[in-house]
Amino acid sequence: MGDGIAWMGALHPTPPSGTPGTTGGISLTLARGVGTDEFLINLGADFDELAARLPSRELTFPAGQLGHHSPLPNCAVYGTCGEWTYVVEHWGMATWATGYQGKAASMLPCEGEEIVCLTANRYNPPALIIHAPGARAHRADFGTDTGQGSPLDAALHAAGAVFPSMPEAAEDEVVAYYEEHGARLPELVFAAVGAYTGVSVDQDAVRNGTLPGILITPAQRPRPASAASTGCR
């Protein structure tokens, strides 16, 4: 498990896909202080599918019914590293981010938990960092920090993932910097989050579909809190 997570950012420009075993357009959600199964159920995981612990390459996408709307399920692979649960998605967004921003009760952060989410945000760019070191979340576009002076912000600066911005820098300086370094920005952001959390995810396991996977359909997001979790949610 020495791959880190910077490789996810390096593959960011690759077109996203919801199918198992792909690596383009990755979004990553990390959570600690909450059980892995509980967190995945809050995202909309099916109880039986979660219990089966099937490798993502063995997941069966349900066939659409003729004449009926059948939303495309999104594949997520998951695992644990240290005290963190990680959820890797390839469909262009992070499920937790869409649910949290939609104020889904099951996805609101709680005291005693910490969530770091890097959502590709392909349908409403730019890509975002969402950091909830408790019950309150802070957002930042890729290339900026959350403004909280947190250890995560320090890691972003140390990795070179915070770019010049106006009005602190002149417009031509900002444009020139993004033109020169912008292609590496996602890789730098993921590297910073890896340094902050210590999380490493095996690239071959994601690519080959050997990590356990779940299917989450749009109809399952958001899920009512009463059906999804206990405690403060």
C-alpha positions in Angstrom: 0.0 0.0 0.0 2.7 2.5 -1.0 0.8 4.3 -3.8 -0.4 7.2 -1.7 -3.3 9.1 -3.3 -1.5 11.7 -5.5 -2.0 9.3 -8.5 -5.7 10.0 -8.3 -5.1 13.7 -8.9 -2.7 12.9 -11.8 -5.5 11.0 -13.5 -8.1 13.8 -12.9 -8.2 15.0 -16.5 -9.2 11.5 -17.7 -13.0 11.3 -18.6 -15.0 10.0 -15.6 -16.9 6.7 -15.7 -19.4 5.0 -13.4 -18.2 1.5 -14.3 -16.0 -0.6 -12.0 -12.3 -0.8 -12.5 -11.8 2.7 -14.0 -9.7 5.5 -12.7 -10.7 8.7 -14.6 -12.3 11.7 -13.0 -11.8 10.4 -9.5 -13.6 11.9 -6.4 -12.4 10.8 -3.0 -14.2 11.0 0.4 -12.3 10.2 3.6 -14.1 9.8 7.0 -12.9 8.9 10.5 -14.8 8.8 13.8 -17.7 6.9 12.1 -17.9 3.1 11.3 -17.2 2.1 7.7 -20.5 0.3 7.2 -22.5 3.2 8.8 -20.8 5.7 6.6 -21.5 3.7 3.5 -25.2 3.2 4.4 -25.5 6.9 4.9 -24.3 7.3 1.4 -27.0 5.0 0.1 -25.3 1.6 0.1 -27.7 -1.4 -0.1 -27.5 -3.5 3.1 -27.2 -6.9 1.3 -24.7 -5.6 -1.2 -22.6 -4.2 1.5 -22.7 -7.4 3.5 -21.6 -9.4 0.4 -18.3 -7.4 0.1 -18.1 -8.2 -3.6 -15.1 -6.9 -5.5 -16.2 -4.0 -7.7 -15.5 -5.9 -10.9 -18.1 -8.4 -9.9 -20.9 -5.9 -9.4 -23.9 -6.4 -11.6 -25.5 -3.3 -13.0 -29.3 -3.7 -13.0 -30.9 -3.7 -16.5 -33.2 -0.8 -17.3 -36.9 -1.6 -17.8 -38.4 -0.8 -21.1 -40.5 2.3 -20.9 -39.4 3.1 -17.4 -36.9 5.7 -16.2 -33.9 3.7 -14.8 -31.2 6.0 -13.4 -27.6 4.9 -14.0 -26.1 3.4 -10.7 -22.8 4.9 -9.8 -20.0 2.6 -8.7 -18.0 3.4 -5.6 -15.1 1.3 -4.2 -14.1 1.6 -0.6 -11.7 0.4 2.0 -9.9 1.5 5.2 -6.4 2.9 5.9 -5.4 3.5 9.5 -8.4 5.3 11.1 -9.9 6.5 7.8 -12.5 5.0 5.6 -12.0 5.9 2.0 -14.6 6.0 -0.8 -13.4 6.3 -4.4 -15.8 7.3 -7.2 -15.4 7.8 -10.9 -18.7 9.4 -12.1 -17.6 13.0 -11.9 -18.9 13.9 -8.4 -18.6 12.7 -4.8 -21.8 11.2 -3.4 -21.1 12.6 0.0 -20.6 16.1 -1.4 -23.8 16.1 -3.4 -25.8 14.8 -0.4 -24.2 17.3 2.1 -24.7 20.2 -0.2 -28.3 19.1 -0.7 -28.7 19.0 3.1 -29.4 15.3 3.2 -29.8 14.6 6.9 -27.8 11.3 6.8 -24.8 13.1 5.3 -24.5 16.1 7.6 -21.2 16.0 9.5 -21.2 15.4 13.3 -19.0 16.4 16.2 -16.5 13.6 16.8 -16.2 12.8 13.1 -14.0 14.2 10.4 -14.6 14.2 6.7 -12.3 15.3 3.9 -13.9 15.2 0.4 -12.3 16.0 -2.9 -15.1 16.2 -5.5 -14.3 16.5 -9.2 -17.5 18.5 -9.5 -17.7 17.9 -13.2 -21.3 19.1 -13.5 -20.7 22.3 -11.6 -17.0 23.1 -11.7 -14.5 23.9 -10.3 -13.4 20.9 -8.3 -13.9 21.4 -4.6 -12.3 20.5 -1.3 -14.8 20.1 1.5 -13.4 19.7 5.0 -15.6 18.9 8.0 -13.4 18.5 11.2 -16.6 18.3 13.2 -20.2 19.5 12.7 -19.2 22.4 10.5 -17.8 22.0 7.0 -15.5 24.4 5.1 -15.2 24.5 1.3 -12.4 25.6 -1.0 -11.9 25.5 -4.7 -8.8 23.5 -5.9 -6.0 26.0 -5.8 -7.1 27.7 -2.6 -7.3 26.7 1.1 -10.3 26.7 3.4 -9.2 29.9 5.2 -9.3 28.1 8.6 -5.6 27.9 9.2 -6.1 24.2 9.9 -3.5 21.4 9.6 -5.1 20.6 6.3 -4.6 24.1 5.0 -1.0 23.9 6.1 -0.6 20.6 4.1 -2.1 22.3 1.0 0.4 25.1 1.3 3.3 22.7 1.9 2.4 20.7 -1.2 2.2 23.8 -3.4 -1.5 23.3 -3.9 -2.5 26.9 -3.0 -2.0 29.1 -6.1 -1.7 32.9 -6.3 -5.0 34.7 -6.4 -6.4 38.2 -6.8 -6.2 40.7 -5.2 -3.1 39.6 -3.5 -1.4 39.0 -6.9 -1.8 40.8 -10.2 -4.2 39.2 -12.8 -1.4 38.6 -15.3 0.6 36.8 -12.6 -2.3 34.6 -11.6 -3.1 33.7 -15.2 0.6 33.0 -16.0 0.9 30.8 -12.9 -2.2 28.7 -13.8 -1.0 28.3 -17.4 2.3 27.0 -16.2 1.2 24.9 -13.2 -2.5 24.3 -13.5 -2.3 20.9 -15.1 -0.6 19.6 -11.9 -3.1 21.2 -9.5 -5.3 18.1 -8.9 -2.2 16.0 -8.2 -0.9 18.5 -5.7 -4.3 18.7 -3.9 -4.5 14.9 -3.6 -0.9 14.8 -2.5 -1.6 17.3 0.3 -4.6 15.4 1.5 -2.6 12.2 1.5 0.1 13.9 3.6 -2.5 15.2 6.0 -4.4 12.0 6.5 -1.7 9.4 5.8 -4.1 7.5 3.6 -2.7 5.3 0.8 -4.9 3.5 -1.8 -3.5 0.8 -4.1 -3.8 2.0 -7.6 -3.8 -1.5 -9.2 -6.6 -2.6 -6.8 -8.8 0.3 -8.0 -7.8 -0.1 -11.7 -8.4 -3.9 -11.6 -11.6 -3.7 -9.6 -10.4 -5.9 -6.7 -11.5 -3.5 -3.9 -15.0 -4.1 -2.5 -17.6 -2.0 -4.3 -21.2 -0.8 -4.0 -23.7 0.7 -6.4 -25.4 3.9 -5.5 -28.2 5.2 -7.7 -29.5 8.8 -7.7 -32.8 7.6 -6.3 -30.9 6.5 -3.2 -29.5 10.0 -2.6 -30.4 11.6 -0.3 -31.7 9.0 2.1 -33.9 10.0 5.1 -32.0 10.0 8.4 -34.4 7.6 10.0 -33.6 4.9 7.5 -29.9 5.5 7.3 -28.3 6.1 10.6 -28.5 6.6 14.3 -27.0 9.2 16.7 -26.8 12.9 15.8 -27.8 12.5 12.1 
